[in-house]
């Protein structure tokens, strides 16, 4: 990967850009300016979700940009309360309406469980996936995948699905590498994407990250993003500043050594969000 316009090829042959712009909390007060700045900065892959409440703003910004729709890669997600066969079909239609689009480039199940104690989650996942498979075969979604699914959640789905998931989004950053889940997804042919790629800022003050930033002459954020890109993982950074948007793309001018990659991979747990699909969220 040499720039943000380079891409990975998913299992069905669809090409996906190597860096995305995350829209969670990125468009406060229904303002399209943040998304417009991201488009101006060069981003063409945008990650949203019905839960983020940014679909409408994203759709409006893309429409106003004057850039053809097919030049963008837009991914959204079905939320916990929207799961199930009929609910997913309905949620997808509503997402399209908010985005003012006729199709999505990607559609994901946001979480494997509606709540940690859910007993019927396996069947709920399967019915949600069945609806997504149909939408995919109808040409309304170019790729389908998962978000926050760990191996123990993916295995039951693989036993029943007709079309295997093409991607999975996980919280991944130095200090929370999720090595077992990453290896599993790669073995299953899924492209990985990392939300909270810089650990919501808390990782940036870690002594190793600071040391490496000085060593390579870059910002701590770029160390985190480069770590992901070098691991073949698509980062989903977000920012409201044009300067930082451009900075977050500038991860191709240097490479981390093998030793430094190992050091980042084996960091003590740092910057975890507290989100885990099988347990209640931990808040600090």
C-alpha positions as CSV (number, residue, x, y, z in Angstrom):
1,X,0.0,0.0,0.0
2,X,1.5,3.3,-1.1
3,X,-1.4,5.8,-0.6
4,X,-5.1,5.9,0.5
5,X,-6.3,5.1,-3.0
6,X,-4.6,1.7,-3.0
7,X,-7.0,-1.2,-2.2
8,X,-7.5,-4.7,-0.9
9,X,-9.5,-7.2,-2.9
10,X,-12.3,-8.9,-1.0
11,X,-13.2,-12.6,-1.4
12,X,-15.8,-11.8,-4.0
13,X,-13.4,-9.7,-6.1
14,X,-14.7,-6.3,-4.9
15,X,-11.9,-3.7,-4.2
16,X,-11.9,-1.9,-0.9
17,X,-9.7,1.2,-0.1
18,X,-6.9,0.6,2.4
19,X,-8.0,3.5,4.7
20,X,-11.5,4.7,5.6
21,X,-13.0,7.7,7.4
22,X,-15.1,6.7,10.5
23,X,-18.2,8.9,11.0
24,X,-19.1,7.9,14.6
25,X,-19.7,11.3,16.4
26,X,-18.2,13.0,13.3
27,X,-21.2,15.1,12.3
28,X,-22.5,16.8,15.3
29,X,-25.6,19.0,15.0
30,X,-26.5,17.5,11.6
31,X,-23.6,19.5,10.0
32,X,-22.2,18.1,6.7
33,X,-19.0,20.2,7.0
34,X,-17.0,17.4,8.7
35,X,-17.8,15.0,5.9
36,X,-17.2,17.6,3.3
37,X,-13.7,18.2,4.7
38,X,-13.0,14.5,4.7
39,X,-14.0,14.3,1.0
40,X,-11.8,17.3,0.3
41,X,-8.9,15.6,2.1
42,X,-9.3,12.7,-0.3
43,X,-11.2,10.1,1.6
44,X,-13.6,8.0,-0.5
45,X,-14.3,5.1,1.9
46,X,-16.8,6.1,4.6
47,X,-18.0,4.0,7.5
48,X,-21.3,4.7,9.0
49,X,-24.2,2.9,10.8
50,X,-27.8,3.4,11.7
51,X,-26.7,3.8,15.3
52,X,-24.3,6.6,14.6
53,X,-27.0,8.8,13.2
54,X,-24.7,10.1,10.5
55,X,-26.1,8.4,7.5
56,X,-28.2,11.4,6.5
57,X,-25.3,13.8,6.8
58,X,-23.0,11.5,4.9
59,X,-25.4,11.1,2.1
60,X,-25.9,14.8,1.8
61,X,-22.2,15.5,1.8
62,X,-21.6,12.9,-0.9
63,X,-24.5,14.3,-3.0
64,X,-23.2,17.9,-2.6
65,X,-19.6,16.9,-3.5
66,X,-20.5,16.4,-7.2
67,X,-18.3,13.3,-7.3
68,X,-19.9,10.3,-8.9
69,X,-21.4,7.9,-6.4
70,X,-19.4,5.0,-7.8
71,X,-16.2,6.6,-6.7
72,X,-17.2,6.2,-3.0
73,X,-17.1,3.0,-0.9
74,X,-19.9,3.4,1.7
75,X,-20.5,0.9,4.5
76,X,-23.3,0.9,7.0
77,X,-24.5,-1.5,9.8
78,X,-27.6,-3.0,11.2
79,X,-28.0,-2.2,14.9
80,X,-28.7,-4.6,17.8
81,X,-32.4,-3.6,17.9
82,X,-32.8,-4.1,14.1
83,X,-31.7,-7.7,13.9
84,X,-33.7,-10.5,12.5
85,X,-34.9,-11.3,9.0
86,X,-37.7,-8.8,8.5
87,X,-36.2,-6.2,10.7
88,X,-32.9,-6.2,8.8
89,X,-34.7,-5.8,5.5
90,X,-36.6,-2.8,6.9
91,X,-33.4,-1.3,8.5
92,X,-31.5,-1.6,5.3
93,X,-34.2,0.2,3.3
94,X,-34.2,3.0,5.9
95,X,-30.4,3.3,5.7
96,X,-30.6,3.7,1.9
97,X,-33.3,6.3,2.3
98,X,-31.2,8.3,4.8
99,X,-28.1,8.0,2.6
100,X,-30.1,8.9,-0.6
101,X,-28.5,5.9,-2.3
102,X,-29.7,3.0,-4.3
103,X,-27.1,0.5,-3.0
104,X,-24.4,0.1,-0.4
105,X,-20.9,-1.0,-0.9
106,X,-20.9,-2.9,2.4
107,X,-23.5,-3.8,5.0
108,X,-22.5,-5.3,8.4
109,X,-24.1,-6.9,11.5
110,X,-23.0,-4.3,14.1
111,X,-22.8,-6.7,17.1
112,X,-23.2,-10.4,17.4
113,X,-25.6,-10.1,20.4
114,X,-28.4,-7.7,21.1
115,X,-27.3,-7.9,24.8
116,X,-24.7,-10.1,26.5
117,X,-27.2,-12.5,28.1
118,X,-29.2,-13.1,24.9
119,X,-29.9,-16.8,24.6
120,X,-31.2,-16.8,21.0
121,X,-28.3,-14.8,19.5
122,X,-27.1,-17.6,17.2
123,X,-30.5,-17.9,15.4
124,X,-30.8,-14.1,15.4
125,X,-27.5,-13.7,13.7
126,X,-28.4,-16.4,11.1
127,X,-31.7,-14.7,10.3
128,X,-30.1,-11.3,10.0
129,X,-27.4,-12.8,7.8
130,X,-30.0,-14.6,5.6
131,X,-31.7,-11.2,4.9
132,X,-28.3,-9.7,4.0
133,X,-27.5,-12.6,1.7
134,X,-30.7,-12.0,-0.2
135,X,-30.0,-8.3,-0.5
136,X,-26.5,-9.1,-1.7
137,X,-27.8,-11.5,-4.3
138,X,-30.3,-8.9,-5.4
139,X,-27.4,-6.5,-6.1
140,X,-28.4,-4.0,-3.4
141,X,-25.2,-4.6,-1.4
142,X,-21.8,-5.2,-3.0
143,X,-20.2,-6.9,0.1
144,X,-21.6,-8.2,3.4
145,X,-19.7,-8.7,6.6
146,X,-19.6,-8.4,10.4
147,X,-18.6,-6.1,13.2
148,X,-17.4,-7.0,16.7
149,X,-17.7,-10.7,15.9
150,X,-15.1,-12.9,17.6
151,X,-14.3,-16.5,16.5
152,X,-16.9,-18.0,18.9
153,X,-19.5,-15.8,17.2
154,X,-18.4,-16.4,13.6
155,X,-18.3,-20.2,13.8
156,X,-22.0,-20.8,14.3
157,X,-22.7,-18.4,11.4
158,X,-20.3,-20.2,9.1
159,X,-22.1,-23.5,9.8
160,X,-25.4,-22.2,8.3
161,X,-24.6,-19.4,5.9
162,X,-24.6,-19.7,2.1
163,X,-22.2,-16.7,1.6
164,X,-19.2,-16.3,3.9
165,X,-18.6,-12.9,5.5
166,X,-16.1,-10.8,3.5
167,X,-15.0,-8.5,6.3
168,X,-15.0,-7.9,10.0
169,X,-14.6,-4.8,12.0
170,X,-12.9,-5.0,15.4
171,X,-11.4,-2.7,18.0
172,X,-7.7,-3.1,17.1
173,X,-4.8,-0.8,18.0
174,X,-1.4,-1.1,19.8
175,X,-2.3,-2.2,23.3
176,X,-5.4,-4.2,22.1
177,X,-4.2,-6.3,19.1
178,X,-6.8,-9.1,19.4
179,X,-4.2,-11.4,17.8
180,X,-6.2,-14.6,18.0
181,X,-9.3,-13.0,16.4
182,X,-7.2,-11.3,13.7
183,X,-5.4,-14.5,12.8
184,X,-8.8,-16.4,12.7
185,X,-10.4,-13.8,10.3
186,X,-7.4,-13.8,8.0
187,X,-7.5,-17.6,7.8
188,X,-11.2,-17.4,6.9
189,X,-10.5,-14.9,4.1
190,X,-12.0,-11.9,5.8
191,X,-10.5,-8.4,5.4
192,X,-10.1,-6.8,8.9
193,X,-10.9,-3.2,9.7
194,X,-10.0,-1.4,12.9
195,X,-12.3,0.9,14.8
196,X,-10.8,3.1,17.5
197,X,-7.4,2.7,15.7
198,X,-5.5,5.0,18.0
199,X,-7.2,3.7,21.2
200,X,-9.4,6.8,21.5
201,X,-6.3,8.9,22.2
202,X,-5.3,7.1,25.3
203,X,-2.6,5.0,23.6
204,X,-0.9,8.1,22.3
205,X,0.8,8.9,25.6
206,X,2.1,5.4,26.1
207,X,5.9,5.4,26.6
208,X,6.5,2.9,23.7
209,X,4.3,4.9,21.3
210,X,6.0,8.1,22.2
211,X,9.5,6.5,21.9
212,X,8.7,5.2,18.4
213,X,7.2,8.5,17.3
214,X,10.5,10.2,18.1
215,X,12.5,7.4,16.5
216,X,10.6,7.6,13.1
217,X,10.0,11.4,13.3
218,X,6.2,11.1,13.1
219,X,3.2,11.7,15.4
220,X,2.1,9.0,17.8
221,X,-1.2,8.7,15.8
222,X,0.8,7.8,12.7
223,X,2.6,5.0,14.6
224,X,-0.7,3.5,15.5
225,X,-2.1,3.8,12.0
226,X,1.1,2.5,10.4
227,X,1.0,-0.5,12.7
228,X,-2.4,-1.4,11.3
229,X,-1.6,-0.8,7.6
230,X,1.5,-2.8,7.9
231,X,-0.6,-5.7,9.4
232,X,-2.9,-5.6,6.4
233,X,-5.8,-4.1,8.5
234,X,-7.9,-1.1,7.3
235,X,-7.9,1.7,9.9
236,X,-11.1,3.7,10.4
237,X,-9.7,7.0,11.9
238,X,-12.0,10.0,12.4
239,X,-11.3,13.7,12.9
240,X,-13.0,17.0,12.6
241,X,-9.8,18.8,11.5
242,X,-8.7,18.9,7.9
243,X,-5.0,19.0,9.0
244,X,-5.5,15.8,11.1
245,X,-7.5,14.2,8.3
246,X,-4.5,14.6,6.0
247,X,-2.0,13.6,8.7
248,X,-3.9,10.4,9.3
249,X,-3.5,9.5,5.6
250,X,0.3,10.1,5.7
251,X,1.3,6.6,6.9
252,X,3.0,5.5,3.7
253,X,6.3,7.4,3.9
254,X,7.9,5.2,6.5
255,X,7.8,1.5,7.6
256,X,8.1,0.1,11.1
257,X,10.9,-2.5,11.6
258,X,10.0,-6.1,12.4
259,X,11.3,-5.7,15.9
260,X,9.1,-2.6,16.5
261,X,6.1,-4.3,15.1
262,X,6.6,-7.1,17.6
263,X,7.0,-4.6,20.4
264,X,3.7,-3.0,19.4
265,X,2.0,-6.4,19.0
266,X,3.0,-7.4,22.5
267,X,2.3,-4.2,24.4
268,X,0.4,-4.4,27.7
269,X,-3.3,-3.8,27.3
270,X,-3.7,-0.1,26.8
271,X,-6.6,2.1,25.6
272,X,-9.3,-0.6,25.5
273,X,-12.7,1.0,25.0
274,X,-14.4,-1.4,27.5
275,X,-16.6,-2.8,24.8
276,X,-16.8,-6.6,24.6
277,X,-19.7,-8.5,23.0
278,X,-20.1,-11.2,25.7
279,X,-20.0,-8.8,28.7
280,X,-21.6,-5.6,29.8
281,X,-19.6,-2.5,28.8
282,X,-16.9,-1.5,31.3
283,X,-16.9,2.3,32.0
284,X,-14.1,4.1,33.7
